[in-house]
């Protein structure tokens, strides 16, 4: 089994999420990516890595990142309430 490259996993996630405006689909993509990242990282590290990438994406292209940021913000809020 090939070793996971977190940067590739995150890049694939971002590209998939930018390709849709369906919030439910984006949520599924993010959840799947977080689960993959947590194989080799803590939950906090996985959230931090993905959060940083999403922030960079939104900074570069607000139009394509708006739905992604909205769903991500909801996920972060849910996580903080736990």
C-alpha positions in Angstrom: 0.0 0.0 0.0 1.4 3.4 -1.0 2.0 6.0 1.7 -0.5 8.8 1.8 0.7 12.2 0.8 -1.4 14.7 2.8 -0.8 17.5 0.3 -2.1 15.4 -2.6 -5.1 14.4 -0.5 -5.9 18.0 0.3 -5.3 19.2 -3.2 -7.7 16.6 -4.6 -10.3 17.6 -1.9 -10.1 21.3 -2.8 -10.4 20.6 -6.5 -13.5 18.3 -6.0 -15.1 20.8 -3.7 -14.5 23.8 -6.1 -16.1 21.8 -8.9 -19.6 21.8 -7.2 -21.9 24.1 -5.5 -23.9 21.3 -3.8 -23.3 21.9 -0.1 -24.1 18.3 0.8 -21.6 17.0 -1.7 -18.9 19.4 -0.4 -19.6 18.3 3.1 -19.1 14.6 2.1 -15.9 15.5 0.3 -14.6 17.3 3.4 -15.6 14.5 5.8 -13.9 11.9 3.5 -10.7 14.0 3.4 -10.6 14.5 7.1 -11.0 10.8 7.7 -8.2 10.1 5.3 -5.9 12.6 6.9 -6.6 11.2 10.3 -5.1 7.9 9.4 -1.6 9.4 9.9 -2.5 12.5 11.9 -4.4 13.6 14.9 -7.9 15.1 14.5 -6.5 18.5 15.4 -3.7 18.3 12.8 -6.1 17.1 10.1 -8.5 20.0 10.7 -5.6 22.5 10.8 -4.1 21.2 7.5 -7.4 21.3 5.7 -8.4 24.7 7.3 -5.2 26.3 6.1 -5.7 24.9 2.5 -9.3 26.1 2.5 -8.2 29.6 3.7 -5.6 29.8 0.9 -8.2 28.7 -1.7 -10.7 31.3 -0.6 -8.0 34.0 -0.6 -7.0 33.1 -4.2 -10.5 32.7 -5.6 -13.5 33.9 -3.6 -16.0 32.8 -6.2 -14.9 29.2 -6.3 -14.2 29.0 -2.6 -17.4 30.6 -1.2 -19.4 27.3 -0.9 -16.4 25.5 0.3 -15.8 28.1 3.1 -19.4 28.1 4.1 -19.5 24.3 4.5 -16.1 24.3 6.2 -17.3 26.9 8.7 -20.3 24.8 9.6 -18.1 21.8 10.2 -15.7 23.8 12.4 -18.6 25.1 14.4 -20.0 21.6 14.9 -16.6 20.4 16.0 -16.2 23.2 18.5 -19.6 22.4 20.1 -18.5 18.8 20.9 
